[in-house]
Amino acid sequence: MTNSDGNNQGIDWDGELTALMESSGIDPAQLTRPNLTRRAGRWIIKARAAIGAVVVTIPVMWLVDGSGAPAAATVPLMAWLAGWIGYGIWVSAARPDTATLAYHLKDLATALYRAGSRQVFERSRPARVRWRAARLAQTTA
């Protein structure tokens, strides 16, 4: 390993990575980022289980919903079909363990909570303005 400053204070990670790539037969000068089409194609290939689950279950859900059957009969089936979509997403995400899943679900829940809070705050602005005006009218009267 090479040192970054000659005083044995650290590892030159870029140099080590370059050396590893060269020893593996990879020329670092030839590396370029794949174009958008190739990246999208790779993403679609990785997500094929989720896409397949959605493509199969959504039409079935539409048929069940449009059948006119009572909700007591259709809701369990809809929940089961939604579970298959979730399973497809889980498979597409390379079957993460519970710790990874909990971490990402926490991030998703936090993002949804913040987005909902912002939306409620934006939509409630007229009510807040009226409330402040009424409070100001009470204090000045």
Sequence and secondary structure as in RCSB ss.txt:
>XXXX:A:sequence
MTNSDGNNQGIDWDGELTALMESSGIDPAQLTRPNLTRRAGRWIIKARAAIGAVVVTIPVMWLVDGSGAPAAATV
PLMAWLAGWIGYGIWVSAARPDTATLAYHLKDLATALYRAGSRQVFERSRPARVRWRAARLAQTTA
>XXXX:A:secstr
  BSSSSS  B HHHHHHHHHHHTT  GGG     HHHHHHHHHHHTHHHHHHHHHHHHHHHHHHHT   HHHHH
HHHHHHHHHHHHHHHHHTT   HHHHHHHHHHHHHHHHHHHHHHHHHHTHHHHHHHHHHHHHHHH 
